[in-house]
Amino acid sequence: MAIKIETARLIVYKAAWNFDQGRIDPYLTSVAKTYACRVAIEVVDEAVQIFGGYGYIGEYDVERIYRDVRITEIYEGTREIQKNTIARALLGK
């Protein structure tokens, strides 16, 4: 989990740094969002598994985090939209 989280963090930092420098890169921002969301979902799914049945009880933070992470998949464009943006950038269109 830690390796995936650190990798996602670095990609997001790179996209944010480029933005701060005035270089808006739709490819990099789409890669950052797609990968970071995917990692968040994988990590929270693993956390729910670790917690077992308690992972679904509202009294535990992991349940709230699970709900919050799931919405990031569709917020600011679905995974499919992000993949289309990435493909267009790779194909030079």
Chimera marker file (.cmm) of the C-alpha trace (Angstrom):
<marker_set name="trace">
<marker id="1" x="0.000" y="0.000" z="0.000" r="1" g="1" b="0" radius="0.5"/>
<marker id="2" x="2.755" y="2.446" z="0.935" r="1" g="1" b="0" radius="0.5"/>
<marker id="3" x="4.517" y="2.156" z="-2.427" r="1" g="1" b="0" radius="0.5"/>
<marker id="4" x="1.316" y="2.856" z="-4.353" r="1" g="1" b="0" radius="0.5"/>
<marker id="5" x="0.451" y="5.809" z="-2.118" r="1" g="1" b="0" radius="0.5"/>
<marker id="6" x="3.915" y="7.361" z="-2.510" r="1" g="1" b="0" radius="0.5"/>
<marker id="7" x="3.855" y="6.859" z="-6.285" r="1" g="1" b="0" radius="0.5"/>
<marker id="8" x="0.434" y="8.506" z="-6.550" r="1" g="1" b="0" radius="0.5"/>
<marker id="9" x="1.559" y="11.353" z="-4.304" r="1" g="1" b="0" radius="0.5"/>
<marker id="10" x="4.599" y="12.071" z="-6.498" r="1" g="1" b="0" radius="0.5"/>
<marker id="11" x="2.532" y="12.125" z="-9.693" r="1" g="1" b="0" radius="0.5"/>
<marker id="12" x="0.038" y="14.529" z="-8.095" r="1" g="1" b="0" radius="0.5"/>
<marker id="13" x="2.894" y="16.724" z="-6.830" r="1" g="1" b="0" radius="0.5"/>
<marker id="14" x="4.397" y="16.831" z="-10.336" r="1" g="1" b="0" radius="0.5"/>
<marker id="15" x="1.061" y="17.858" z="-11.859" r="1" g="1" b="0" radius="0.5"/>
<marker id="16" x="0.574" y="20.507" z="-9.155" r="1" g="1" b="0" radius="0.5"/>
<marker id="17" x="4.111" y="21.842" z="-9.618" r="1" g="1" b="0" radius="0.5"/>
<marker id="18" x="3.576" y="22.131" z="-13.381" r="1" g="1" b="0" radius="0.5"/>
<marker id="19" x="0.333" y="24.008" z="-12.729" r="1" g="1" b="0" radius="0.5"/>
<marker id="20" x="2.121" y="26.387" z="-10.338" r="1" g="1" b="0" radius="0.5"/>
<marker id="21" x="4.698" y="27.039" z="-13.063" r="1" g="1" b="0" radius="0.5"/>
<marker id="22" x="1.924" y="27.994" z="-15.482" r="1" g="1" b="0" radius="0.5"/>
<marker id="23" x="2.191" y="24.772" z="-17.492" r="1" g="1" b="0" radius="0.5"/>
<marker id="24" x="-1.271" y="23.256" z="-17.562" r="1" g="1" b="0" radius="0.5"/>
<marker id="25" x="-0.887" y="19.725" z="-18.879" r="1" g="1" b="0" radius="0.5"/>
<marker id="26" x="-4.193" y="17.865" z="-19.397" r="1" g="1" b="0" radius="0.5"/>
<marker id="27" x="-2.280" y="14.620" z="-19.919" r="1" g="1" b="0" radius="0.5"/>
<marker id="28" x="-0.421" y="14.809" z="-16.617" r="1" g="1" b="0" radius="0.5"/>
<marker id="29" x="-3.449" y="15.982" z="-14.647" r="1" g="1" b="0" radius="0.5"/>
<marker id="30" x="-5.529" y="13.128" z="-16.078" r="1" g="1" b="0" radius="0.5"/>
<marker id="31" x="-2.786" y="10.615" z="-15.275" r="1" g="1" b="0" radius="0.5"/>
<marker id="32" x="-2.528" y="11.992" z="-11.736" r="1" g="1" b="0" radius="0.5"/>
<marker id="33" x="-6.285" y="11.871" z="-11.127" r="1" g="1" b="0" radius="0.5"/>
<marker id="34" x="-6.756" y="8.437" z="-12.680" r="1" g="1" b="0" radius="0.5"/>
<marker id="35" x="-3.847" y="6.831" z="-10.851" r="1" g="1" b="0" radius="0.5"/>
<marker id="36" x="-4.427" y="8.536" z="-7.491" r="1" g="1" b="0" radius="0.5"/>
<marker id="37" x="-8.129" y="7.608" z="-7.517" r="1" g="1" b="0" radius="0.5"/>
<marker id="38" x="-7.347" y="4.025" z="-8.481" r="1" g="1" b="0" radius="0.5"/>
<marker id="39" x="-4.773" y="3.747" z="-5.693" r="1" g="1" b="0" radius="0.5"/>
<marker id="40" x="-7.160" y="5.304" z="-3.162" r="1" g="1" b="0" radius="0.5"/>
<marker id="41" x="-9.830" y="2.759" z="-4.073" r="1" g="1" b="0" radius="0.5"/>
<marker id="42" x="-7.398" y="-0.162" z="-3.842" r="1" g="1" b="0" radius="0.5"/>
<marker id="43" x="-6.033" y="1.019" z="-0.493" r="1" g="1" b="0" radius="0.5"/>
<marker id="44" x="-9.441" y="1.647" z="1.066" r="1" g="1" b="0" radius="0.5"/>
<marker id="45" x="-10.709" y="-1.721" z="-0.214" r="1" g="1" b="0" radius="0.5"/>
<marker id="46" x="-7.730" y="-3.339" z="1.483" r="1" g="1" b="0" radius="0.5"/>
<marker id="47" x="-8.420" y="-1.381" z="4.677" r="1" g="1" b="0" radius="0.5"/>
<marker id="48" x="-12.036" y="-2.561" z="4.686" r="1" g="1" b="0" radius="0.5"/>
<marker id="49" x="-10.786" y="-6.138" z="4.310" r="1" g="1" b="0" radius="0.5"/>
<marker id="50" x="-8.409" y="-5.661" z="7.229" r="1" g="1" b="0" radius="0.5"/>
<marker id="51" x="-11.240" y="-4.312" z="9.394" r="1" g="1" b="0" radius="0.5"/>
<marker id="52" x="-13.546" y="-7.138" z="8.332" r="1" g="1" b="0" radius="0.5"/>
<marker id="53" x="-17.193" y="-6.539" z="9.203" r="1" g="1" b="0" radius="0.5"/>
<marker id="54" x="-16.249" y="-3.442" z="11.182" r="1" g="1" b="0" radius="0.5"/>
<marker id="55" x="-15.122" y="-1.836" z="7.926" r="1" g="1" b="0" radius="0.5"/>
<marker id="56" x="-18.767" y="-1.326" z="6.986" r="1" g="1" b="0" radius="0.5"/>
<marker id="57" x="-19.957" y="0.099" z="10.302" r="1" g="1" b="0" radius="0.5"/>
<marker id="58" x="-20.512" y="3.862" z="10.343" r="1" g="1" b="0" radius="0.5"/>
<marker id="59" x="-18.836" y="4.216" z="13.737" r="1" g="1" b="0" radius="0.5"/>
<marker id="60" x="-15.439" y="3.561" z="12.165" r="1" g="1" b="0" radius="0.5"/>
<marker id="61" x="-13.549" y="6.051" z="10.000" r="1" g="1" b="0" radius="0.5"/>
<marker id="62" x="-12.774" y="3.440" z="7.364" r="1" g="1" b="0" radius="0.5"/>
<marker id="63" x="-16.448" y="3.296" z="6.348" r="1" g="1" b="0" radius="0.5"/>
<marker id="64" x="-16.596" y="7.072" z="5.815" r="1" g="1" b="0" radius="0.5"/>
<marker id="65" x="-13.311" y="7.056" z="3.931" r="1" g="1" b="0" radius="0.5"/>
<marker id="66" x="-14.633" y="4.241" z="1.736" r="1" g="1" b="0" radius="0.5"/>
<marker id="67" x="-17.662" y="6.366" z="0.766" r="1" g="1" b="0" radius="0.5"/>
<marker id="68" x="-15.528" y="9.469" z="0.209" r="1" g="1" b="0" radius="0.5"/>
<marker id="69" x="-13.056" y="7.632" z="-2.006" r="1" g="1" b="0" radius="0.5"/>
<marker id="70" x="-15.738" y="6.071" z="-4.185" r="1" g="1" b="0" radius="0.5"/>
<marker id="71" x="-17.088" y="9.497" z="-5.176" r="1" g="1" b="0" radius="0.5"/>
<marker id="72" x="-13.640" y="10.654" z="-6.340" r="1" g="1" b="0" radius="0.5"/>
<marker id="73" x="-13.940" y="8.198" z="-9.194" r="1" g="1" b="0" radius="0.5"/>
<marker id="74" x="-16.718" y="10.220" z="-10.813" r="1" g="1" b="0" radius="0.5"/>
<marker id="75" x="-15.929" y="13.716" z="-9.518" r="1" g="1" b="0" radius="0.5"/>
<marker id="76" x="-14.222" y="15.893" z="-12.161" r="1" g="1" b="0" radius="0.5"/>
<marker id="77" x="-14.694" y="13.267" z="-14.855" r="1" g="1" b="0" radius="0.5"/>
<marker id="78" x="-15.076" y="9.527" z="-14.842" r="1" g="1" b="0" radius="0.5"/>
<marker id="79" x="-12.163" y="7.182" z="-15.355" r="1" g="1" b="0" radius="0.5"/>
<marker id="80" x="-13.241" y="6.712" z="-18.976" r="1" g="1" b="0" radius="0.5"/>
<marker id="81" x="-13.144" y="10.464" z="-19.633" r="1" g="1" b="0" radius="0.5"/>
<marker id="82" x="-9.690" y="10.681" z="-18.059" r="1" g="1" b="0" radius="0.5"/>
<marker id="83" x="-8.464" y="7.755" z="-20.170" r="1" g="1" b="0" radius="0.5"/>
<marker id="84" x="-9.766" y="9.477" z="-23.308" r="1" g="1" b="0" radius="0.5"/>
<marker id="85" x="-7.837" y="12.622" z="-22.358" r="1" g="1" b="0" radius="0.5"/>
<marker id="86" x="-4.689" y="10.546" z="-21.829" r="1" g="1" b="0" radius="0.5"/>
<marker id="87" x="-5.148" y="8.737" z="-25.148" r="1" g="1" b="0" radius="0.5"/>
<marker id="88" x="-5.663" y="12.003" z="-27.055" r="1" g="1" b="0" radius="0.5"/>
<marker id="89" x="-2.472" y="13.418" z="-25.553" r="1" g="1" b="0" radius="0.5"/>
<marker id="90" x="-0.484" y="10.293" z="-26.384" r="1" g="1" b="0" radius="0.5"/>
<marker id="91" x="-1.789" y="10.273" z="-29.948" r="1" g="1" b="0" radius="0.5"/>
<marker id="92" x="-1.087" y="13.978" z="-30.349" r="1" g="1" b="0" radius="0.5"/>
<marker id="93" x="-4.686" y="15.012" z="-30.974" r="1" g="1" b="0" radius="0.5"/>
<link id1="1" id2="2" r="1" g="1" b="0" radius="0.2"/>
<link id1="2" id2="3" r="1" g="1" b="0" radius="0.2"/>
<link id1="3" id2="4" r="1" g="1" b="0" radius="0.2"/>
<link id1="4" id2="5" r="1" g="1" b="0" radius="0.2"/>
<link id1="5" id2="6" r="1" g="1" b="0" radius="0.2"/>
<link id1="6" id2="7" r="1" g="1" b="0" radius="0.2"/>
<link id1="7" id2="8" r="1" g="1" b="0" radius="0.2"/>
<link id1="8" id2="9" r="1" g="1" b="0" radius="0.2"/>
<link id1="9" id2="10" r="1" g="1" b="0" radius="0.2"/>
<link id1="10" id2="11" r="1" g="1" b="0" radius="0.2"/>
<link id1="11" id2="12" r="1" g="1" b="0" radius="0.2"/>
<link id1="12" id2="13" r="1" g="1" b="0" radius="0.2"/>
<link id1="13" id2="14" r="1" g="1" b="0" radius="0.2"/>
<link id1="14" id2="15" r="1" g="1" b="0" radius="0.2"/>
<link id1="15" id2="16" r="1" g="1" b="0" radius="0.2"/>
<link id1="16" id2="17" r="1" g="1" b="0" radius="0.2"/>
<link id1="17" id2="18" r="1" g="1" b="0" radius="0.2"/>
<link id1="18" id2="19" r="1" g="1" b="0" radius="0.2"/>
<link id1="19" id2="20" r="1" g="1" b="0" radius="0.2"/>
<link id1="20" id2="21" r="1" g="1" b="0" radius="0.2"/>
<link id1="21" id2="22" r="1" g="1" b="0" radius="0.2"/>
<link id1="22" id2="23" r="1" g="1" b="0" radius="0.2"/>
<link id1="23" id2="24" r="1" g="1" b="0" radius="0.2"/>
<link id1="24" id2="25" r="1" g="1" b="0" radius="0.2"/>
<link id1="25" id2="26" r="1" g="1" b="0" radius="0.2"/>
<link id1="26" id2="27" r="1" g="1" b="0" radius="0.2"/>
<link id1="27" id2="28" r="1" g="1" b="0" radius="0.2"/>
<link id1="28" id2="29" r="1" g="1" b="0" radius="0.2"/>
<link id1="29" id2="30" r="1" g="1" b="0" radius="0.2"/>
<link id1="30" id2="31" r="1" g="1" b="0" radius="0.2"/>
<link id1="31" id2="32" r="1" g="1" b="0" radius="0.2"/>
<link id1="32" id2="33" r="1" g="1" b="0" radius="0.2"/>
<link id1="33" id2="34" r="1" g="1" b="0" radius="0.2"/>
<link id1="34" id2="35" r="1" g="1" b="0" radius="0.2"/>
<link id1="35" id2="36" r="1" g="1" b="0" radius="0.2"/>
<link id1="36" id2="37" r="1" g="1" b="0" radius="0.2"/>
<link id1="37" id2="38" r="1" g="1" b="0" radius="0.2"/>
<link id1="38" id2="39" r="1" g="1" b="0" radius="0.2"/>
<link id1="39" id2="40" r="1" g="1" b="0" radius="0.2"/>
<link id1="40" id2="41" r="1" g="1" b="0" radius="0.2"/>
<link id1="41" id2="42" r="1" g="1" b="0" radius="0.2"/>
<link id1="42" id2="43" r="1" g="1" b="0" radius="0.2"/>
<link id1="43" id2="44" r="1" g="1" b="0" radius="0.2"/>
<link id1="44" id2="45" r="1" g="1" b="0" radius="0.2"/>
<link id1="45" id2="46" r="1" g="1" b="0" radius="0.2"/>
<link id1="46" id2="47" r="1" g="1" b="0" radius="0.2"/>
<link id1="47" id2="48" r="1" g="1" b="0" radius="0.2"/>
<link id1="48" id2="49" r="1" g="1" b="0" radius="0.2"/>
<link id1="49" id2="50" r="1" g="1" b="0" radius="0.2"/>
<link id1="50" id2="51" r="1" g="1" b="0" radius="0.2"/>
<link id1="51" id2="52" r="1" g="1" b="0" radius="0.2"/>
<link id1="52" id2="53" r="1" g="1" b="0" radius="0.2"/>
<link id1="53" id2="54" r="1" g="1" b="0" radius="0.2"/>
<link id1="54" id2="55" r="1" g="1" b="0" radius="0.2"/>
<link id1="55" id2="56" r="1" g="1" b="0" radius="0.2"/>
<link id1="56" id2="57" r="1" g="1" b="0" radius="0.2"/>
<link id1="57" id2="58" r="1" g="1" b="0" radius="0.2"/>
<link id1="58" id2="59" r="1" g="1" b="0" radius="0.2"/>
<link id1="59" id2="60" r="1" g="1" b="0" radius="0.2"/>
<link id1="60" id2="61" r="1" g="1" b="0" radius="0.2"/>
<link id1="61" id2="62" r="1" g="1" b="0" radius="0.2"/>
<link id1="62" id2="63" r="1" g="1" b="0" radius="0.2"/>
<link id1="63" id2="64" r="1" g="1" b="0" radius="0.2"/>
<link id1="64" id2="65" r="1" g="1" b="0" radius="0.2"/>
<link id1="65" id2="66" r="1" g="1" b="0" radius="0.2"/>
<link id1="66" id2="67" r="1" g="1" b="0" radius="0.2"/>
<link id1="67" id2="68" r="1" g="1" b="0" radius="0.2"/>
<link id1="68" id2="69" r="1" g="1" b="0" radius="0.2"/>
<link id1="69" id2="70" r="1" g="1" b="0" radius="0.2"/>
<link id1="70" id2="71" r="1" g="1" b="0" radius="0.2"/>
<link id1="71" id2="72" r="1" g="1" b="0" radius="0.2"/>
<link id1="72" id2="73" r="1" g="1" b="0" radius="0.2"/>
<link id1="73" id2="74" r="1" g="1" b="0" radius="0.2"/>
<link id1="74" id2="75" r="1" g="1" b="0" radius="0.2"/>
<link id1="75" id2="76" r="1" g="1" b="0" radius="0.2"/>
<link id1="76" id2="77" r="1" g="1" b="0" radius="0.2"/>
<link id1="77" id2="78" r="1" g="1" b="0" radius="0.2"/>
<link id1="78" id2="79" r="1" g="1" b="0" radius="0.2"/>
<link id1="79" id2="80" r="1" g="1" b="0" radius="0.2"/>
<link id1="80" id2="81" r="1" g="1" b="0" radius="0.2"/>
<link id1="81" id2="82" r="1" g="1" b="0" radius="0.2"/>
<link id1="82" id2="83" r="1" g="1" b="0" radius="0.2"/>
<link id1="83" id2="84" r="1" g="1" b="0" radius="0.2"/>
<link id1="84" id2="85" r="1" g="1" b="0" radius="0.2"/>
<link id1="85" id2="86" r="1" g="1" b="0" radius="0.2"/>
<link id1="86" id2="87" r="1" g="1" b="0" radius="0.2"/>
<link id1="87" id2="88" r="1" g="1" b="0" radius="0.2"/>
<link id1="88" id2="89" r="1" g="1" b="0" radius="0.2"/>
<link id1="89" id2="90" r="1" g="1" b="0" radius="0.2"/>
<link id1="90" id2="91" r="1" g="1" b="0" radius="0.2"/>
<link id1="91" id2="92" r="1" g="1" b="0" radius="0.2"/>
<link id1="92" id2="93" r="1" g="1" b="0" radius="0.2"/>
</marker_set>
